[in-house]
Amino acid sequence: MNKSVTNIIALSILWLAAGITVVVLFAVISYVFVNGISQISPAFIFTWPHGVNAEGGVWPTIVSTMYVTVLAMLIVAPIAVLAAVYLAEYAVQGRLVGMIRFAADSLASVPSIVMGLFGLALFVEAAGLRFSMLSAALALSFLMLPIVMRATEEAIRAVPKYIRWGSYGLGATKWQTVSRIVIPAAMPRIITGIILATGRAVGETAVVIYTMGQAINLPITPLDSGRPMTVHLYVLAMEGINLPAAYGTALLLMVLILGFNLGARYFLRRASKRM
């Protein structure tokens, strides 16, 4: 078999794999859209559930979802970024650093339901935070931490070394170089990593159902409980009490996650052009 035939076969397999992925994606989106678009209205988005929480709108669940997601992002972003800066710029590359990276990768592969049970045992019961926004945000931060940390580390390592050398040549210290030169240059990719991790947190169910609870109310303080959209969707779908509302909630949730991902791509492209 000559090289041209091998190349054609390889390209055909790659195009087939890409086509299957796109078809499956559009099939899922189309199915949810067709079944849920009839439910989307201002009343559905901005009103409260009533009856047995199967009728009415989903406004408290939207607020709870955004509340816990932003709170988790505020918790994880400084920790993950500082840890990544240490690993990329200050740590002596060796066995210890390799173990830290391995631990981060292992943390990213932990099933979300295990993380939910861990959050239930540690934050809800042991720490006495009860079912609350704070308990859920702390549990979600463990899922977001490795994503943000590895994205930040890769972004910092992608900054050309000659930029650092120029800074050192002008008499800047290590911290001045890192804080004023390296991090600003890597900031577009860092923010993209944070947004993508936030998008994953929005779609989590197992973590929040064990740490936030299912109360239908508008959370005010971090110690208030609530019901995120994923849990509301789970309840509606599993109990079969209002499948049209479940599809409408799924469509809103899908649009929210898609917005996070498109926002990350748009921000990265715009920031790259500026740089």
C-alpha positions, 0 to 999 in steps of 0.5 A: 500500500503506497503512501497516498492510499494510506493518507486517503484512508487516514483522512477518511477515518478522521473525517468520519470520526469528526462527522459522527461527533458533529452529528451526535452533537446536533442530534442532542441539541435538536432533540432538546430544542424541539421538545423544549422551545415551546416552554420558553417564555418570559413567564417560564424564565422569570416566575417561581415553581408552584404546586408540587414545584412542577408548574410555573417557572424556573427563576429561583433555580437560575439564580441558585445556579448562577449564585453557586457557580460564581461563588465557586469561581471566586473560591477556586480562581485565586488558589488555582492561579497561585498554585500554577504560578508556583509550579511553573515559575518557582518550584524546582522541577522534580519528583515532588512537582510531578506528584502534584501534577499527578494529584491534580490530574487524578482529582480531575478524574474523580467521579462527580458523585464521589465528590458530592459525597465527600462534600456532604461528609466534610462541608455539610456534616463535619464543618456544620455548613448544612445544605447551602450555597457555600457547601456546594461551592466548596465541593464544586471548587474541587472539580474546578481546581485541576482544570483551572490550575493546569490551564493556567500552568500551560498558559504561563509556560507558553509565554516566550522565555525571551520576554522574561530575559528582557525583564531581567535585563532591565533589572526587574525581580522575579516577582515583578517579572511574573506579576507584571509581565508573565501573568498579563501575557498569559491572562487570556488563556487563564481566563479561558480556563476559568470560564471553561471550568465554570461551564462544567460547574454549571452542568454538575448535578451529583455534587450540588444535590448532596451539598446544596439541597433542593429548597425552592427559594432565592438564596441571599447569603452563602449559607442559604440553600437552593435548587440549581437547574440541574437538580430541578431538571433531574426531579422533573425528569425522574419523577415524570411530573412535568416532562415539557418543563424538564425539556424547557429547563434542559434547553435553558441549561444547555444555552447557559453552558453553550454561552460559557463556552462561546464566551471563552472562545470569543474572549480568547480570540479577541485577547489574542488579537490585542496581544 
